[in-house]
Amino acid sequence: MRWESWSQFWHMGGYAVYVWGSVGVTALLMAVEVWQARWAHRLALRQLQAEQTVAQLLSEESPVEEVM
C-alpha cells in the first residue's frame, strides 16, 4: 500500500482499529511472555538455593550422626 500522509498511514484505510489493536495485543503478549520467563527463572533459582541450603545443612549434620 502507498500512503500519501502519516494520517493515512495511521488510519490504515479504515482498518486502524483492527491493525493497531492487533499490534497492541501482540506487544502486550510478548511483554507478558518476557515477564513470565523472568518470574519462572527467579522461582527456579530460589528453589535451587533452598535445595542447596538443605543439602549443606544435612552434610554438616552427618558427622554427628556417624559418631552416635
C-alpha atoms as one frame of an Amber mdcrd trajectory, in Angstrom:
protein
   0.000   0.000   0.000   1.035   3.568  -0.564   0.120   6.304   1.837   0.345
   9.933   0.905   0.485  11.170   4.500   1.084   9.940   8.009  -2.587  10.414
   8.727  -3.480   7.882   6.037  -0.861   5.506   7.417  -2.304   5.683  10.935
  -5.839   5.349   9.572  -4.860   2.157   7.643  -7.568   2.543   5.067 -10.334
   2.346   7.655  -8.937  -0.720   9.426  -6.869   1.121  12.030  -8.767  -0.359
  14.988  -8.069  -3.908  13.817  -4.483  -3.302  12.705  -3.322  -1.291  15.712
  -5.381  -3.422  18.068  -3.573  -6.492  16.759  -0.217  -4.780  17.118  -1.090
  -3.745  20.689  -2.277  -7.205  21.728   0.833  -8.798  20.213   3.128  -6.360
  22.031   1.262  -6.978  25.293   1.540 -10.757  24.940   5.247 -10.521  24.154
   5.774  -8.407  27.283   3.799 -10.924  29.369   5.956 -13.734  27.959   9.157
 -11.948  28.972   7.748 -11.235  32.446   6.647 -14.855  32.877  10.043 -16.193
  31.798  11.853 -13.921  34.266   9.449 -14.891  37.053   9.953 -18.608  36.352
  13.734 -18.122  36.270  13.724 -16.372  39.646  11.489 -19.084  41.093  13.815
 -21.820  39.837  16.846 -20.024  41.293  15.129 -19.671  44.680  14.209 -23.342
  44.648  17.762 -24.384  43.789  19.132 -22.122  46.502  16.777 -23.671  49.068
  17.760 -27.188  47.985  21.444 -26.276  48.223  20.940 -24.848  51.723  19.195
 -28.020  52.860  21.948 -30.155  51.346  24.608 -28.125  53.164  22.755 -28.445
  56.463  22.431 -32.186  56.009  26.107 -32.563  55.133  27.079 -30.609  58.257
  24.922 -32.872  60.433  26.095 -36.194  59.009  29.380 -36.444  61.017  27.408
 -36.034  64.240  25.088 -38.869  63.257  28.042 -41.161  62.441  29.525 -40.682
  65.931  26.290 -41.571  67.672
